[in-house]
Amino acid sequence: MIDLFCDWFEGTWENKVQAFSQPSKFAMVRLIHTKVPGTDYMYYGEQAYNFSLSRPYRQFIVEAFEENGRIILKNYDFDKVKYQCLANLDQIKYDEGLTYKEHCDMIVVYDPNENQFVGSLDGCKCLVPYKGKETFVQNEAILKEDSYRVVDKGYLVGTTTQVWGGRYGHFEFQKTPL
């Protein structure tokens, strides 16, 4: 199951159709998931507005594991400047420069009836600083062979006040051809 997930997950994604049809709600964004050289299931990712692809607003490293019929995506913190715009990916190493982000694992399950993977963060303890305030992340994702729907939201700790992230629903990405 993990091989199918990774095959679908890896690639370049864009929400061009959504951005053009709802420009007041969704900017055009490019999302890249690329396998880290020399690893089995570790991926580097970047998200950037189409008008500033050289300045990603989100970078991440995740590692996929299969456990009890679920895919667990472990998140890591790292030196984002060093790898920006897919630079130096061959230098990503487990034992140097990666810090596991506790409580930030995404739990993904396969739904055979819909032929899709569905995932979300495990709980509300994934903390992210935002403009000098502590927030927690909630997210949802649906991955199919050629589409990826995802929404990330940040809330002030101890409240239900959303301070960052999607306010109009999921970003709807389509995989771009190779």
C-alpha positions in Angstrom: 0.0 0.0 0.0 2.9 2.4 0.8 4.3 2.1 -2.7 0.9 3.1 -4.3 0.6 6.0 -1.9 4.2 7.2 -2.7 3.6 6.8 -6.4 0.6 9.0 -6.3 2.1 11.5 -3.8 5.3 12.2 -5.7 5.1 14.8 -8.4 4.2 18.4 -9.3 0.8 19.7 -8.6 -1.1 22.9 -9.5 -4.5 24.3 -8.7 -4.8 26.3 -12.0 -8.5 25.4 -12.7 -9.5 26.3 -9.2 -7.6 29.6 -9.1 -8.9 30.7 -12.5 -12.5 29.8 -11.6 -12.4 31.3 -8.1 -9.6 34.0 -8.2 -11.0 35.9 -5.2 -10.7 32.8 -3.0 -7.7 30.8 -4.3 -4.3 32.0 -5.5 -2.6 29.9 -8.1 -0.2 27.6 -6.3 2.4 25.0 -7.3 3.1 22.1 -4.9 6.0 19.8 -5.4 6.7 16.5 -3.6 10.1 15.0 -4.7 11.8 12.0 -3.3 14.9 12.6 -1.3 17.8 10.9 -3.1 19.1 7.7 -1.3 15.9 7.2 0.7 13.0 4.8 0.3 10.0 6.9 1.4 11.3 10.4 2.4 10.0 13.4 0.5 10.9 17.1 0.3 8.1 19.4 -0.5 7.5 23.0 -1.5 4.5 25.2 -1.9 4.8 28.5 -3.7 2.5 31.1 -5.4 2.8 30.8 -9.1 4.0 34.5 -9.3 6.9 33.8 -7.0 8.0 30.2 -7.5 11.6 31.0 -6.3 10.2 32.0 -2.9 8.2 29.1 -1.5 5.9 30.0 1.5 5.9 26.4 2.7 8.7 23.8 2.8 8.5 20.4 4.4 10.2 17.0 4.7 8.0 14.0 5.4 8.8 10.3 5.7 6.2 7.7 5.0 5.8 4.5 7.1 3.2 1.8 6.8 1.8 0.6 10.1 -1.3 -1.4 10.9 -2.8 -0.8 7.5 -2.2 3.0 7.7 0.4 5.3 6.2 2.1 7.5 8.8 3.7 10.7 7.5 6.3 11.8 10.0 7.2 15.6 9.7 10.7 17.0 10.2 12.0 20.5 10.8 15.2 21.5 9.0 17.2 24.4 7.5 14.8 25.7 4.9 17.2 28.1 3.2 19.6 25.3 2.4 17.1 23.3 0.3 15.0 26.1 -1.1 14.0 25.6 -4.8 15.0 22.0 -4.6 18.6 22.7 -3.9 21.0 20.3 -2.2 18.4 17.6 -1.7 21.2 14.9 -1.9 22.5 16.4 1.4 19.4 15.7 3.5 20.5 13.1 6.1 18.6 11.5 9.0 21.3 12.1 11.5 22.2 15.7 10.8 19.9 18.7 10.4 16.5 17.0 10.7 14.4 17.4 13.8 11.3 15.2 14.2 8.2 17.3 14.9 6.4 15.6 17.6 2.6 15.5 17.4 2.7 16.5 13.7 2.3 13.1 12.1 -0.4 12.8 9.4 -2.3 9.6 9.6 -3.5 8.4 6.1 -5.8 5.5 5.3 -6.8 4.0 2.0 -10.5 4.0 1.1 -10.9 1.2 -1.5 -14.5 2.2 -2.3 -13.4 5.7 -3.5 -9.9 4.5 -4.6 -8.3 7.3 -2.6 -6.1 8.0 0.4 -7.6 10.2 3.2 -5.5 11.8 5.9 -5.4 14.3 8.7 -3.1 15.2 11.6 -3.3 13.1 14.7 -4.9 15.4 17.2 -4.4 19.2 17.8 -0.9 19.3 19.3 1.1 20.2 16.2 2.3 23.7 17.2 3.5 26.3 14.7 4.7 29.8 15.6 2.9 32.5 13.5 3.6 36.2 13.8 4.7 35.9 17.3 1.8 33.7 18.5 1.6 30.0 19.1 -0.9 28.2 16.8 -1.9 24.6 16.3 -2.5 23.0 12.9 -5.4 21.1 11.7 -5.4 19.7 8.2 -7.2 17.3 5.9 -6.0 15.7 2.7 -7.5 13.5 0.0 -5.0 11.9 -2.5 -6.0 10.2 -5.7 -3.9 9.2 -8.6 -4.1 12.5 -10.4 -5.7 14.9 -7.8 -4.8 16.1 -4.4 -7.2 18.0 -2.2 -5.7 19.6 0.9 -6.5 22.3 3.5 -4.3 23.4 6.3 -5.6 25.8 9.1 -3.8 27.4 12.0 -5.7 28.3 15.2 -4.5 30.2 18.3 -3.7 27.8 21.0 -6.5 27.4 23.5 -9.1 28.9 21.2 -11.1 28.2 18.1 -9.8 31.4 16.4 -8.4 30.6 12.9 -5.4 32.9 12.2 -3.9 31.4 9.0 -4.7 28.9 6.3 -7.6 28.0 4.0 -10.8 29.8 4.7 -12.7 28.6 1.6 -12.1 24.9 1.7 -9.6 22.6 0.2 -7.0 23.6 -2.4 -7.8 21.3 -5.4 -4.6 20.3 -7.1 -4.1 18.4 -10.3 -0.9 16.5 -11.1 1.0 18.0 -13.9 2.4 15.8 -16.7 6.0 14.8 -16.5 
